[in-house]
Amino acid sequence: MKEIVNLTSMTNYLQTKYNINGVVSSLDKILAEMFKRKKPMNEILERDAPYPLSEDLKKLAKEHDANIENDIEADKFFGAVRKSILSLPILTVTTGVPPTLEVIKEINSWVIANIKGFVALDFITDRSLIAGAKIDFNGKSRDYSVRKETTGVATTENTDVNI
């Protein structure tokens, strides 16, 4: 079995942290089922992983010369895939409202165009942000929200309203 270094065929399933958690959950089910019932791997994949994911896992195994019908090799392979997926870099975007699918696609397009290598996205909603976003990546954080601009603007001196 080759070392798992290329997850390119899996990128459709790894675009957001939510997707990553779903794939890891499927891998955990596959590994648990493999040792629980001693069924053939094809049957386990068909039953415990969503359809397109199961086929892509088979292709990934073939690309990495892993014989997933052998329990020991399958355990090593799926464990290595799981570990590789969990080590993917995640770009966290915090916004004031949940992002629409269009916003997610736009951010994903920007990430693909501007960041070398694969990066998964994680979206967090923080209602205290008025507009803009906070971005966290590789231990660095940037605040591009309006909240930081408005903090401390309203005081008792300038809150008089003339009617």
Backbone as JSON Lines, residues from 0, in Angstrom:
{"i":0,"aa":"M","n":[0.84,-1.18,0.0],"ca":[0.0,0.0,0.0],"c":[0.88,1.24,0.0]}
{"i":1,"aa":"K","n":[0.55,2.2,-0.89],"ca":[1.26,3.47,-0.93],"c":[0.75,4.38,0.18]}
{"i":2,"aa":"E","n":[1.62,5.29,0.62],"ca":[1.23,6.28,1.61],"c":[0.11,7.16,1.05]}
{"i":3,"aa":"I","n":[-0.86,7.51,1.88],"ca":[-1.98,8.34,1.45],"c":[-1.51,9.8,1.42]}
{"i":4,"aa":"V","n":[-1.25,10.29,0.23],"ca":[-0.82,11.68,0.09],"c":[-1.72,12.44,-0.88]}
{"i":5,"aa":"N","n":[-2.52,11.73,-1.63],"ca":[-3.32,12.38,-2.65],"c":[-4.8,12.06,-2.43]}
{"i":6,"aa":"L","n":[-5.53,13.05,-1.94],"ca":[-6.96,12.88,-1.73],"c":[-7.77,13.59,-2.81]}
{"i":7,"aa":"T","n":[-7.15,13.87,-3.95],"ca":[-7.79,14.64,-5.02],"c":[-9.12,14.02,-5.43]}
{"i":8,"aa":"S","n":[-9.19,12.72,-5.53],"ca":[-10.44,12.09,-5.96],"c":[-11.55,12.22,-4.91]}
{"i":9,"aa":"M","n":[-11.19,12.68,-3.71],"ca":[-12.16,12.81,-2.63],"c":[-12.58,14.26,-2.38]}
{"i":10,"aa":"T","n":[-12.04,15.21,-3.14],"ca":[-12.29,16.62,-2.83],"c":[-13.76,17.02,-2.84]}
{"i":11,"aa":"N","n":[-14.57,16.35,-3.64],"ca":[-16.01,16.68,-3.64],"c":[-16.65,16.42,-2.28]}
{"i":12,"aa":"Y","n":[-16.05,15.53,-1.5],"ca":[-16.61,15.18,-0.19],"c":[-15.94,15.93,0.95]}
{"i":13,"aa":"L","n":[-14.95,16.76,0.64],"ca":[-14.14,17.37,1.69],"c":[-14.1,18.89,1.6]}
{"i":14,"aa":"Q","n":[-15.14,19.5,1.06],"ca":[-15.1,20.94,0.84],"c":[-15.4,21.76,2.09]}
{"i":15,"aa":"T","n":[-16.17,21.2,3.02],"ca":[-16.46,21.91,4.27],"c":[-16.18,20.99,5.45]}
{"i":16,"aa":"K","n":[-16.05,21.59,6.62],"ca":[-15.82,20.8,7.82],"c":[-16.99,19.84,8.06]}
{"i":17,"aa":"Y","n":[-18.19,20.29,7.74],"ca":[-19.38,19.44,7.88],"c":[-19.24,18.19,7.0]}
{"i":18,"aa":"N","n":[-18.8,18.38,5.74],"ca":[-18.58,17.25,4.84],"c":[-17.51,16.32,5.37]}
{"i":19,"aa":"I","n":[-16.42,16.9,5.89],"ca":[-15.33,16.09,6.45],"c":[-15.86,15.22,7.58]}
{"i":20,"aa":"N","n":[-16.65,15.8,8.46],"ca":[-17.21,15.02,9.57],"c":[-18.07,13.87,9.06]}
{"i":21,"aa":"G","n":[-18.81,14.08,7.98],"ca":[-19.63,13.02,7.4],"c":[-18.78,11.89,6.84]}
{"i":22,"aa":"V","n":[-17.69,12.23,6.15],"ca":[-16.8,11.2,5.59],"c":[-16.11,10.42,6.71]}
{"i":23,"aa":"V","n":[-15.65,11.14,7.73],"ca":[-14.99,10.47,8.86],"c":[-15.97,9.55,9.57]}
{"i":24,"aa":"S","n":[-17.22,9.99,9.7],"ca":[-18.25,9.14,10.31],"c":[-18.46,7.86,9.47]}
{"i":25,"aa":"S","n":[-18.5,8.0,8.15],"ca":[-18.64,6.83,7.28],"c":[-17.45,5.9,7.42]}
{"i":26,"aa":"L","n":[-16.24,6.46,7.49],"ca":[-15.04,5.63,7.66],"c":[-15.09,4.89,9.0]}
{"i":27,"aa":"D","n":[-15.56,5.56,10.04],"ca":[-15.67,4.91,11.35],"c":[-16.66,3.75,11.29]}
{"i":28,"aa":"K","n":[-17.78,3.94,10.58],"ca":[-18.77,2.86,10.43],"c":[-18.17,1.68,9.66]}
{"i":29,"aa":"I","n":[-17.43,2.0,8.61],"ca":[-16.81,0.95,7.8],"c":[-15.84,0.13,8.64]}
{"i":30,"aa":"L","n":[-14.98,0.83,9.4],"ca":[-14.0,0.13,10.23],"c":[-14.67,-0.7,11.32]}
{"i":31,"aa":"A","n":[-15.7,-0.16,11.95],"ca":[-16.4,-0.9,12.99],"c":[-17.09,-2.13,12.42]}
{"i":32,"aa":"E","n":[-17.74,-1.95,11.28],"ca":[-18.46,-3.06,10.64],"c":[-17.51,-4.14,10.15]}
{"i":33,"aa":"M","n":[-16.34,-3.73,9.7],"ca":[-15.37,-4.67,9.17],"c":[-14.98,-5.71,10.22]}
{"i":34,"aa":"F","n":[-14.85,-5.28,11.47],"ca":[-14.44,-6.2,12.52],"c":[-15.61,-6.8,13.28]}
{"i":35,"aa":"K","n":[-16.78,-6.21,13.12],"ca":[-17.95,-6.7,13.83],"c":[-18.53,-7.95,13.18]}
{"i":36,"aa":"R","n":[-18.68,-7.93,11.86],"ca":[-19.45,-8.98,11.21],"c":[-18.66,-9.83,10.2]}
{"i":37,"aa":"K","n":[-17.5,-9.45,9.87],"ca":[-16.67,-10.2,8.9],"c":[-17.37,-10.38,7.56]}
{"i":38,"aa":"K","n":[-17.97,-9.31,7.06],"ca":[-18.6,-9.33,5.74],"c":[-17.58,-8.89,4.7]}
{"i":39,"aa":"P","n":[-17.81,-9.22,3.44],"ca":[-16.91,-8.74,2.38],"c":[-16.92,-7.22,2.32]}
{"i":40,"aa":"M","n":[-15.77,-6.63,2.02],"ca":[-15.64,-5.18,2.03],"c":[-16.6,-4.5,1.05]}
{"i":41,"aa":"N","n":[-16.82,-5.08,-0.11],"ca":[-17.76,-4.48,-1.06],"c":[-19.15,-4.33,-0.45]}
{"i":42,"aa":"E","n":[-19.58,-5.34,0.28],"ca":[-20.89,-5.3,0.93],"c":[-20.92,-4.23,2.03]}
{"i":43,"aa":"I","n":[-19.84,-4.14,2.81],"ca":[-19.76,-3.13,3.86],"c":[-19.8,-1.72,3.27]}
{"i":44,"aa":"L","n":[-19.01,-1.51,2.21],"ca":[-18.98,-0.19,1.58],"c":[-20.35,0.2,1.02]}
{"i":45,"aa":"E","n":[-21.03,-0.75,0.39],"ca":[-22.34,-0.46,-0.19],"c":[-23.38,-0.16,0.88]}
{"i":46,"aa":"R","n":[-23.25,-0.8,2.03],"ca":[-24.25,-0.63,3.08],"c":[-23.96,0.53,4.02]}
{"i":47,"aa":"D","n":[-22.68,0.78,4.32],"ca":[-22.34,1.74,5.37],"c":[-21.71,3.05,4.89]}
{"i":48,"aa":"A","n":[-21.62,3.24,3.58],"ca":[-21.12,4.5,3.03],"c":[-22.07,4.95,1.94]}
{"i":49,"aa":"P","n":[-22.34,6.24,1.84],"ca":[-23.21,6.73,0.75],"c":[-22.66,6.3,-0.6]}
{"i":50,"aa":"Y","n":[-23.56,6.1,-1.57],"ca":[-23.17,5.53,-2.86],"c":[-21.96,6.17,-3.53]}
{"i":51,"aa":"P","n":[-21.95,7.43,-3.86],"ca":[-20.77,7.87,-4.62],"c":[-19.48,7.79,-3.78]}
{"i":52,"aa":"L","n":[-19.61,8.01,-2.48],"ca":[-18.43,7.93,-1.61],"c":[-17.85,6.52,-1.61]}
{"i":53,"aa":"S","n":[-18.71,5.52,-1.56],"ca":[-18.21,4.13,-1.53],"c":[-17.42,3.81,-2.79]}
{"i":54,"aa":"E","n":[-17.9,4.25,-3.93],"ca":[-17.18,4.0,-5.19],"c":[-15.85,4.74,-5.23]}
{"i":55,"aa":"D","n":[-15.84,5.97,-4.73],"ca":[-14.6,6.74,-4.73],"c":[-13.59,6.2,-3.73]}
{"i":56,"aa":"L","n":[-14.06,5.62,-2.64],"ca":[-13.14,4.96,-1.7],"c":[-12.48,3.74,-2.35]}
{"i":57,"aa":"K","n":[-13.27,3.0,-3.13],"ca":[-12.7,1.86,-3.86],"c":[-11.64,2.32,-4.85]}
{"i":58,"aa":"K","n":[-11.93,3.41,-5.58],"ca":[-10.96,3.96,-6.54],"c":[-9.71,4.45,-5.82]}
{"i":59,"aa":"L","n":[-9.88,5.1,-4.69],"ca":[-8.74,5.6,-3.92],"c":[-7.87,4.43,-3.44]}
{"i":60,"aa":"A","n":[-8.51,3.35,-3.02],"ca":[-7.77,2.16,-2.6],"c":[-6.95,1.6,-3.76]}
{"i":61,"aa":"K","n":[-7.56,1.55,-4.93],"ca":[-6.87,1.04,-6.11],"c":[-5.68,1.93,-6.46]}
{"i":62,"aa":"E","n":[-5.87,3.28,-6.4],"ca":[-4.79,4.23,-6.69],"c":[-3.61,4.06,-5.74]}
{"i":63,"aa":"H","n":[-3.89,3.64,-4.51],"ca":[-2.84,3.49,-3.5],"c":[-2.43,2.03,-3.29]}
{"i":64,"aa":"D","n":[-2.77,1.19,-4.25],"ca":[-2.41,-0.24,-4.21],"c":[-2.79,-0.93,-2.9]}
{"i":65,"aa":"A","n":[-3.98,-0.61,-2.4],"ca":[-4.45,-1.22,-1.16],"c":[-5.49,-2.29,-1.49]}
{"i":66,"aa":"N","n":[-5.26,-3.5,-1.0],"ca":[-6.21,-4.59,-1.18],"c":[-7.2,-4.52,-0.02]}
{"i":67,"aa":"I","n":[-8.34,-3.89,-0.26],"ca":[-9.3,-3.7,0.83],"c":[-10.12,-4.96,1.15]}
{"i":68,"aa":"E","n":[-9.92,-6.01,0.39],"ca":[-10.56,-7.29,0.74],"c":[-9.76,-8.01,1.83]}
{"i":69,"aa":"N","n":[-8.53,-7.59,2.05],"ca":[-7.7,-8.12,3.14],"c":[-7.95,-7.23,4.36]}
{"i":70,"aa":"D","n":[-8.45,-7.82,5.46],"ca":[-8.85,-7.04,6.63],"c":[-7.72,-6.19,7.2]}
{"i":71,"aa":"I","n":[-6.53,-6.72,7.27],"ca":[-5.41,-5.97,7.85],"c":[-5.06,-4.78,6.96]}
{"i":72,"aa":"E","n":[-5.0,-5.02,5.66],"ca":[-4.67,-3.94,4.73],"c":[-5.8,-2.9,4.67]}
{"i":73,"aa":"A","n":[-7.04,-3.38,4.73],"ca":[-8.19,-2.46,4.72],"c":[-8.17,-1.59,5.97]}
{"i":74,"aa":"D","n":[-7.86,-2.18,7.11],"ca":[-7.79,-1.41,8.36],"c":[-6.71,-0.34,8.25]}
{"i":75,"aa":"K","n":[-5.54,-0.69,7.74],"ca":[-4.46,0.28,7.57],"c":[-4.85,1.37,6.58]}
{"i":76,"aa":"F","n":[-5.45,0.97,5.47],"ca":[-5.82,1.93,4.43],"c":[-6.87,2.92,4.93]}
{"i":77,"aa":"F","n":[-7.99,2.42,5.47],"ca":[-9.06,3.31,5.92],"c":[-8.61,4.16,7.11]}
{"i":78,"aa":"G","n":[-7.76,3.61,7.96],"ca":[-7.19,4.4,9.06],"c":[-6.3,5.53,8.54]}
{"i":79,"aa":"A","n":[-5.5,5.23,7.51],"ca":[-4.63,6.25,6.92],"c":[-5.44,7.33,6.21]}
{"i":80,"aa":"V","n":[-6.51,6.93,5.52],"ca":[-7.39,7.9,4.85],"c":[-8.02,8.81,5.9]}
{"i":81,"aa":"R","n":[-8.51,8.22,6.97],"ca":[-9.13,8.98,8.06],"c":[-8.14,9.99,8.64]}
{"i":82,"aa":"K","n":[-6.93,9.54,8.91],"ca":[-5.9,10.42,9.47],"c":[-5.56,11.56,8.5]}
{"i":83,"aa":"S","n":[-5.44,11.25,7.22],"ca":[-5.14,12.27,6.22],"c":[-6.25,13.31,6.13]}
{"i":84,"aa":"I","n":[-7.48,12.84,6.18],"ca":[-8.61,13.76,6.1],"c":[-8.65,14.68,7.32]}
{"i":85,"aa":"L","n":[-8.42,14.11,8.49],"ca":[-8.46,14.93,9.71],"c":[-7.31,15.92,9.8]}
{"i":86,"aa":"S","n":[-6.26,15.72,8.99],"ca":[-5.13,16.65,9.03],"c":[-5.23,17.74,7.96]}
{"i":87,"aa":"L","n":[-6.33,17.75,7.19],"ca":[-6.49,18.78,6.16],"c":[-6.61,20.16,6.8]}
{"i":88,"aa":"P","n":[-6.03,21.18,6.16],"ca":[-6.17,22.54,6.7],"c":[-7.61,23.03,6.52]}
{"i":89,"aa":"I","n":[-8.09,23.78,7.53],"ca":[-9.46,24.29,7.49],"c":[-9.43,25.81,7.62]}
{"i":90,"aa":"L","n":[-10.1,26.47,6.71],"ca":[-10.26,27.92,6.74],"c":[-11.63,28.2,7.35]}
{"i":91,"aa":"T","n":[-11.65,28.89,8.49],"ca":[-12.89,29.16,9.19],"c":[-13.34,30.58,8.89]}
{"i":92,"aa":"V","n":[-14.58,30.71,8.41],"ca":[-15.16,32.01,8.1],"c":[-16.33,32.22,9.06]}
{"i":93,"aa":"T","n":[-16.25,33.29,9.85],"ca":[-17.31,33.62,10.8],"c":[-18.07,34.82,10.26]}
{"i":94,"aa":"T","n":[-19.38,34.67,10.1],"ca":[-20.22,35.74,9.57],"c":[-21.39,35.99,10.52]}
{"i":95,"aa":"G","n":[-22.07,37.12,10.33],"ca":[-23.2,37.47,11.18],"c":[-24.47,36.69,10.88]}
{"i":96,"aa":"V","n":[-24.58,36.21,9.67],"ca":[-25.75,35.42,9.26],"c":[-25.24,34.15,8.58]}
{"i":97,"aa":"P","n":[-26.03,33.08,8.59],"ca":[-25.6,31.86,7.89],"c":[-25.39,32.16,6.4]}
{"i":98,"aa":"P","n":[-24.3,31.66,5.84],"ca":[-24.04,31.95,4.42],"c":[-24.98,31.19,3.5]}
{"i":99,"aa":"T","n":[-25.32,31.83,2.39],"ca":[-26.15,31.16,1.38],"c":[-25.24,30.24,0.56]}
{"i":100,"aa":"L","n":[-25.85,29.37,-0.21],"ca":[-25.08,28.48,-1.07],"c":[-24.25,29.29,-2.05]}
{"i":101,"aa":"E","n":[-24.8,30.39,-2.54],"ca":[-24.06,31.25,-3.48],"c":[-22.81,31.83,-2.82]}
{"i":102,"aa":"V","n":[-22.93,32.28,-1.57],"ca":[-21.77,32.83,-0.84],"c":[-20.73,31.74,-0.61]}
{"i":103,"aa":"I","n":[-21.19,30.56,-0.25],"ca":[-20.25,29.44,-0.03],"c":[-19.49,29.14,-1.32]}
{"i":104,"aa":"K","n":[-20.2,29.09,-2.44],"ca":[-19.55,28.82,-3.73],"c":[-18.55,29.92,-4.07]}
{"i":105,"aa":"E","n":[-18.9,31.17,-3.81],"ca":[-18.01,32.3,-4.1],"c":[-16.74,32.22,-3.25]}
{"i":106,"aa":"I","n":[-16.91,31.93,-1.97],"ca":[-15.74,31.8,-1.09],"c":[-14.9,30.61,-1.52]}
{"i":107,"aa":"N","n":[-15.54,29.51,-1.86],"ca":[-14.8,28.33,-2.31],"c":[-14.02,28.64,-3.59]}
{"i":108,"aa":"S","n":[-14.61,29.37,-4.51],"ca":[-13.91,29.75,-5.74],"c":[-12.7,30.62,-5.44]}
{"i":109,"aa":"W","n":[-12.86,31.54,-4.5],"ca":[-11.75,32.41,-4.11],"c":[-10.62,31.58,-3.5]}
{"i":110,"aa":"V","n":[-10.98,30.65,-2.63],"ca":[-9.97,29.8,-1.97],"c":[-9.2,29.0,-3.02]}
{"i":111,"aa":"I","n":[-9.92,28.4,-3.96],"ca":[-9.28,27.6,-5.0],"c":[-8.32,28.46,-5.83]}
{"i":112,"aa":"A","n":[-8.73,29.69,-6.13],"ca":[-7.91,30.58,-6.96],"c":[-6.72,31.17,-6.22]}
{"i":113,"aa":"N","n":[-6.83,31.34,-4.89],"ca":[-5.81,32.09,-4.16],"c":[-4.97,31.3,-3.17]}
{"i":114,"aa":"I","n":[-5.38,30.12,-2.81],"ca":[-4.61,29.34,-1.84],"c":[-4.12,28.08,-2.52]}
{"i":115,"aa":"K","n":[-2.82,27.9,-2.5],"ca":[-2.24,26.69,-3.11],"c":[-2.54,25.49,-2.22]}
{"i":116,"aa":"G","n":[-2.91,24.41,-2.85],"ca":[-3.24,23.2,-2.11],"c":[-4.71,23.17,-1.72]}
{"i":117,"aa":"F","n":[-5.12,22.08,-1.13],"ca":[-6.51,21.89,-0.77],"c":[-6.79,22.47,0.6]}
{"i":118,"aa":"V","n":[-7.9,23.17,0.74],"ca":[-8.34,23.74,2.0],"c":[-9.83,23.5,2.13]}
{"i":119,"aa":"A","n":[-10.25,22.98,3.28],"ca":[-11.68,22.81,3.56],"c":[-12.18,24.07,4.25]}
{"i":120,"aa":"L","n":[-13.46,24.34,4.1],"ca":[-14.07,25.53,4.7],"c":[-14.95,25.15,5.88]}
{"i":121,"aa":"D","n":[-14.97,26.03,6.87],"ca":[-15.86,25.88,8.01],"c":[-16.56,27.22,8.2]}
{"i":122,"aa":"F","n":[-17.86,27.2,8.32],"ca":[-18.63,28.43,8.49],"c":[-19.24,28.46,9.87]}
{"i":123,"aa":"I","n":[-19.06,29.6,10.55],"ca":[-19.61,29.81,11.88],"c":[-20.45,31.08,11.83]}
{"i":124,"aa":"T","n":[-21.57,31.06,12.52],"ca":[-22.42,32.24,12.58],"c":[-22.27,32.87,13.96]}
{"i":125,"aa":"D","n":[-21.95,34.16,13.98],"ca":[-21.83,34.94,15.21],"c":[-22.71,36.17,15.03]}
{"i":126,"aa":"R","n":[-23.86,36.16,15.67],"ca":[-24.85,37.23,15.48],"c":[-24.33,38.61,15.93]}
{"i":127,"aa":"S","n":[-23.23,38.65,16.67],"ca":[-22.7,39.95,17.09],"c":[-21.95,40.67,15.96]}
{"i":128,"aa":"L","n":[-21.66,39.96,14.87],"ca":[-21.04,40.61,13.72],"c":[-22.13,41.3,12.91]}
{"i":129,"aa":"I","n":[-21.93,42.55,12.59],"ca":[-22.95,43.3,11.84],"c":[-22.82,42.98,10.36]}
{"i":130,"aa":"A","n":[-21.63,43.1,9.85],"ca":[-21.37,42.82,8.44],"c":[-19.9,42.43,8.31]}
{"i":131,"aa":"G","n":[-19.54,41.88,7.18],"ca":[-18.17,41.44,6.99],"c":[-17.97,40.05,7.56]}
{"i":132,"aa":"A","n":[-16.72,39.72,7.85],"ca":[-16.42,38.38,8.34],"c":[-15.11,38.37,9.11]}
{"i":133,"aa":"K","n":[-14.96,37.33,9.92],"ca":[-13.67,37.04,10.56],"c":[-13.15,35.77,9.9]}
{"i":134,"aa":"I","n":[-11.86,35.74,9.63],"ca":[-11.26,34.6,8.96],"c":[-10.13,34.05,9.81]}
{"i":135,"aa":"D","n":[-10.14,32.73,10.03],"ca":[-9.09,32.03,10.77],"c":[-8.5,30.96,9.88]}
{"i":136,"aa":"F","n":[-7.16,30.94,9.78],"ca":[-6.49,29.94,8.96],"c":[-5.07,29.74,9.46]}
{"i":137,"aa":"N","n":[-4.7,28.49,9.66],"ca":[-3.35,28.13,10.1],"c":[-2.89,28.92,11.32]}
{"i":138,"aa":"G","n":[-3.78,29.08,12.29],"ca":[-3.42,29.76,13.53],"c":[-3.42,31.28,13.43]}
{"i":139,"aa":"K","n":[-3.75,31.84,12.29],"ca":[-3.81,33.3,12.13],"c":[-5.26,33.71,11.99]}
{"i":140,"aa":"S","n":[-5.57,34.89,12.55],"ca":[-6.94,35.37,12.52],"c":[-6.97,36.81,12.02]}
{"i":141,"aa":"R","n":[-7.95,37.11,11.17],"ca":[-8.15,38.47,10.67],"c":[-9.62,38.82,10.84]}
{"i":142,"aa":"D","n":[-9.86,40.03,11.32],"ca":[-11.23,40.49,11.54],"c":[-11.57,41.54,10.49]}
{"i":143,"aa":"Y","n":[-12.41,41.17,9.53],"ca":[-12.86,42.07,8.48],"c":[-14.33,42.44,8.69]}
{"i":144,"aa":"S","n":[-14.75,42.44,9.94],"ca":[-16.15,42.73,10.24],"c":[-16.33,44.21,10.55]}
{"i":145,"aa":"V","n":[-17.58,44.65,10.5],"ca":[-17.91,46.03,10.84],"c":[-17.92,46.21,12.35]}
{"i":146,"aa":"R","n":[-18.09,45.14,13.1],"ca":[-18.17,45.23,14.56],"c":[-16.98,45.95,15.14]}
{"i":147,"aa":"K","n":[-15.78,45.64,14.65],"ca":[-14.59,46.29,15.21],"c":[-14.57,47.78,14.9]}
{"i":148,"aa":"E","n":[-15.23,48.17,13.8],"ca":[-15.3,49.59,13.43],"c":[-16.3,50.36,14.3]}
{"i":149,"aa":"T","n":[-17.33,49.66,14.78],"ca":[-18.4,50.35,15.52],"c":[-18.25,50.22,17.02]}
{"i":150,"aa":"T","n":[-17.35,49.42,17.51],"ca":[-17.18,49.25,18.94],"c":[-16.79,50.58,19.57]}
{"i":151,"aa":"G","n":[-17.56,51.01,20.55],"ca":[-17.25,52.25,21.26],"c":[-17.74,53.49,20.56]}
{"i":152,"aa":"V","n":[-18.43,53.4,19.43],"ca":[-18.89,54.58,18.71],"c":[-20.03,55.25,19.46]}
{"i":153,"aa":"A","n":[-20.97,54.48,19.96],"ca":[-22.1,55.06,20.66],"c":[-21.7,55.36,22.11]}
{"i":154,"aa":"T","n":[-21.81,56.61,22.48],"ca":[-21.55,57.02,23.86],"c":[-22.73,57.85,24.33]}
{"i":155,"aa":"T","n":[-22.75,58.17,25.6],"ca":[-23.86,58.98,26.11],"c":[-23.83,60.38,25.54]}
{"i":156,"aa":"E","n":[-22.68,60.85,25.1],"ca":[-22.56,62.19,24.57],"c":[-23.17,62.31,23.18]}
{"i":157,"aa":"N","n":[-23.06,61.3,22.36],"ca":[-23.53,61.43,20.99],"c":[-24.77,60.59,20.68]}
{"i":158,"aa":"T","n":[-25.54,60.25,21.7],"ca":[-26.73,59.44,21.46],"c":[-28.0,60.25,21.54]}
{"i":159,"aa":"D","n":[-27.91,61.59,21.7],"ca":[-29.12,62.42,21.74],"c":[-29.81,62.37,20.39]}
{"i":160,"aa":"V","n":[-31.1,62.2,20.41],"ca":[-31.89,62.15,19.19],"c":[-32.85,63.34,19.22]}
{"i":161,"aa":"N","n":[-32.8,64.18,18.21],"ca":[-33.72,65.32,18.13],"c":[-34.94,64.91,17.31]}
{"i":162,"aa":"I","n":[-36.09,65.11,17.87],"ca":[-37.31,64.76,17.17],"c":[-38.08,66.01,16.83]}
